[in-house]
Amino acid sequence: TERWYIATMIGSKIIDKLLVGKSETIETKDGTIDNYINFKIEKDFEIILEYSEGKGVDSQKIEKKENFKINLENLKIKHL
């Protein structure tokens, strides 16, 4: 199973990480439904995640959004 993380690093050392999702394919009587996580990283280090699902990329429907911020003093990831 794939797992997706947001991580902060210095060189090759992981400072902080946060599990944000995992790969899942849902089987239904009408076919499969895939899960997606789209993300943006803003200039102020705010991270916006959009969780969606659909039968392919073109049919994605956003189910929820989450916002995170990286603290630049300690590089920890904070859920907003």
Secondary structure, DSSP 4 states (H G I P E B T S, - for coil): --EEEEEEEETTEEEEEEEEEE--EEEETTEEEEEEEEEEE-TTSEEEEEEEEESSGGG-EEEEEEEEEE-TTT--EEE-
